Amino acid sequence: MLPIDQVQLHFNPATLAGLNVILGLVMFGIALDLRWPTFALLQVPQRGWCWRRWATTSSFRP
């Protein structure tokens, strides 16, 4: 076991509430940047799938 695995963090309730708010704002900011074509990355590629053909379609927006 590495020494970093033994580290314990202790937060008081006020600090924990603040961290939850900050984490929520970060997650909300990331969610605002997501678009429907992004979820196409989660689909399982069909037979005959080609990276080059997928990357050149108009729905691909990095």
Protein Blocks (a to p, Z undefined) as FASTA:
>chain_A
ZZklmpccdddfklmmmmmmmmmmmmmmmmmmpcfklmmmmpccdehiafklmmmpmklc
ZZ
